[in-house]
Amino acid sequence: MREVERSRFVMARPPAVHRTLSPEAVVAAEGTFTVTAVEETDTGTLVTAAGPGMSVPLRFESRDDGLRYTAEGEVGPFDHLETQITVTPEENGSRLTMRSTVSLNLPLPFADRIAAWKRGNELERAIEDLAADVPGG
């Protein structure tokens, strides 16, 4: 299992950043999957994300400092996928951080390294897109 993190300063207070963080916006900003269904449940928001040849259920939960989501059930090549998105106050703005742990269920050497590299690119793309959507960001 590998952990990847990306962070960016946003010239907006946390409430403005929080307003741009929805499960649909996060999945779209990562750029790999397309949201095909959203279901509100007692335990959070279940987003069905579709990509090339697979569909992945992602369970989102709101937290005081942002969002957290995990892949649920059989998720294609993933053994584990969990991402935390946090917004913390910083002088004159906020710090938007995305931290993800990923593990692949593939019998390949360096599979988790490859997954972490790809995941790092997704987080970088997402953090740039999400920050750009914040008014003043």
C-alpha positions in Angstrom: 0.0 0.0 0.0 1.3 3.5 -0.9 0.3 6.9 0.3 0.3 10.0 -1.9 -0.4 13.6 -0.9 -0.8 16.9 -2.8 -1.5 20.3 -1.3 -2.1 23.8 -2.5 -2.7 27.2 -0.9 -6.0 28.9 -1.9 -6.6 32.6 -1.5 -10.0 32.0 0.1 -11.3 31.2 3.6 -12.3 27.6 4.4 -16.1 28.1 4.1 -15.6 29.2 0.4 -13.4 26.2 -0.3 -15.9 23.8 1.4 -18.7 25.1 -0.8 -16.9 23.8 -3.9 -16.2 20.3 -2.5 -19.0 17.9 -3.5 -18.5 14.2 -4.3 -19.4 14.9 -7.9 -16.9 17.8 -8.2 -14.1 15.7 -6.7 -14.6 12.7 -9.0 -14.8 15.0 -12.0 -11.7 17.0 -11.0 -9.7 13.8 -10.7 -10.4 13.1 -14.3 -10.3 9.3 -14.5 -13.9 8.5 -13.8 -17.3 9.9 -14.7 -20.1 10.0 -12.2 -23.0 7.8 -13.3 -25.1 7.7 -10.2 -25.3 9.5 -6.8 -27.3 8.1 -3.8 -27.7 9.7 -0.4 -27.6 7.2 2.4 -27.6 7.3 6.2 -23.8 6.7 6.1 -22.9 9.3 3.5 -23.1 9.7 -0.3 -22.6 6.7 -2.5 -21.2 7.7 -5.9 -21.0 5.3 -8.8 -18.0 6.2 -10.9 -17.4 4.7 -14.3 -14.1 4.4 -16.2 -12.6 2.4 -19.0 -14.1 -1.1 -18.5 -15.1 -0.7 -14.9 -17.5 0.8 -12.4 -16.4 1.8 -8.9 -18.7 2.6 -6.0 -17.2 5.4 -3.8 -18.6 6.1 -0.4 -18.2 9.8 0.6 -18.6 11.2 4.1 -18.6 14.8 5.0 -16.2 15.8 7.8 -15.8 19.1 9.6 -12.5 19.7 7.8 -13.5 18.3 4.3 -14.4 15.0 2.8 -13.3 11.4 3.0 -14.1 8.6 0.5 -13.3 5.0 0.1 -13.9 2.5 -2.7 -16.4 -0.1 -1.7 -16.7 -3.8 -2.5 -14.9 -5.4 -5.5 -13.3 -2.4 -7.2 -11.5 -3.8 -10.2 -7.8 -3.9 -9.7 -7.8 -2.1 -6.4 -7.2 -3.8 -3.1 -7.7 -0.5 -1.3 -8.5 3.1 -2.2 -9.1 5.8 0.3 -8.8 9.6 0.0 -9.1 12.4 2.5 -9.6 16.0 1.4 -9.0 18.6 4.1 -9.3 22.3 4.2 -7.4 24.1 6.9 -7.2 27.8 7.6 -3.9 29.4 6.6 -2.9 33.1 6.7 -5.0 35.0 4.2 -6.6 31.8 2.9 -6.8 28.0 3.2 -4.6 25.0 2.6 -6.4 22.4 0.4 -4.8 18.9 0.9 -5.6 15.6 -0.7 -4.1 12.5 0.8 -4.8 9.0 -0.7 -3.7 5.5 0.0 -3.9 3.0 -2.8 -3.1 -0.7 -3.3 -3.6 -2.8 -6.4 -4.7 -6.4 -6.4 -2.3 -7.4 -9.3 0.5 -9.8 -9.2 2.9 -7.4 -10.9 6.2 -6.1 -9.5 6.0 -2.5 -8.5 2.1 -2.5 -8.9 1.6 -0.3 -5.9 4.3 2.2 -7.0 2.6 2.5 -10.4 -0.8 3.0 -8.7 0.7 5.7 -6.4 2.3 7.5 -9.4 -1.0 7.4 -11.3 -2.9 8.5 -8.1 -0.5 11.3 -7.6 -1.3 12.7 -11.0 -5.0 12.4 -10.4 -4.6 14.3 -7.1 -2.5 17.0 -8.7 -5.1 17.5 -11.4 -8.0 17.4 -8.9 -6.4 19.9 -6.5 -5.7 22.3 -9.4 -9.2 22.1 -10.7 -10.9 22.3 -7.3 -8.8 25.3 -6.3 -9.6 27.0 -9.6 -13.3 26.6 -8.9 -13.0 28.5 -5.6 -14.0 32.2 -5.9 -10.8 34.1 -5.5 -8.8 30.8 -5.6 
